[in-house]
Amino acid sequence: MLGARRSPKIIPKITCGGCDARWTGLNAAHCSACHQTFSGIALFDMHRVIYACKDPTKVKHCGLPLRLDNGVWRSSHVDTRWNHRDTIR
């Protein structure tokens, strides 16, 4: 329809019932034991060691420490293998 307005995209916040954590990433993983949120399941798995939580400041991804960004632990590693300039001609 011409002139029809689009409604703003609503991004739902995901919450934890055991703490005040809120996040929006669908790939994010929140630990129900230590209540830390990770940007992906791989980082979450790296922090769990034999049914215990490892301090996220001690977790390394590709040899680099994780960084806390808006309450979410993220990798400091930048993957340069997928540079969009190499694929667009």
Steps between C-alpha positions, in 0.01 A plus 500: 500500500627841411557728792458221755719539803709215625479427867837522675681170537459385857792306642380295797717495810573159644520484878615259769261397774784470752668839453451840339690418177338608172633442149379507141730268306330179394839324495586619850536245779424587863637281778239415759775414753721813497256727313754619243386555140718401202463604138491140382487139608873444432602764756241364743645149461853630553399648837350171626762259632384167647166627633653823631523855371833651406548872561434668160806722553712181492341359180705540183366477144765470230756597765324826586295581811126552479368854527188610681279713274163622636474205739589238235835321487637510144809378321779751443604299194412648162465242225645654184440195281158633396579844370201618294727707275655177372164359393341809342637592159 
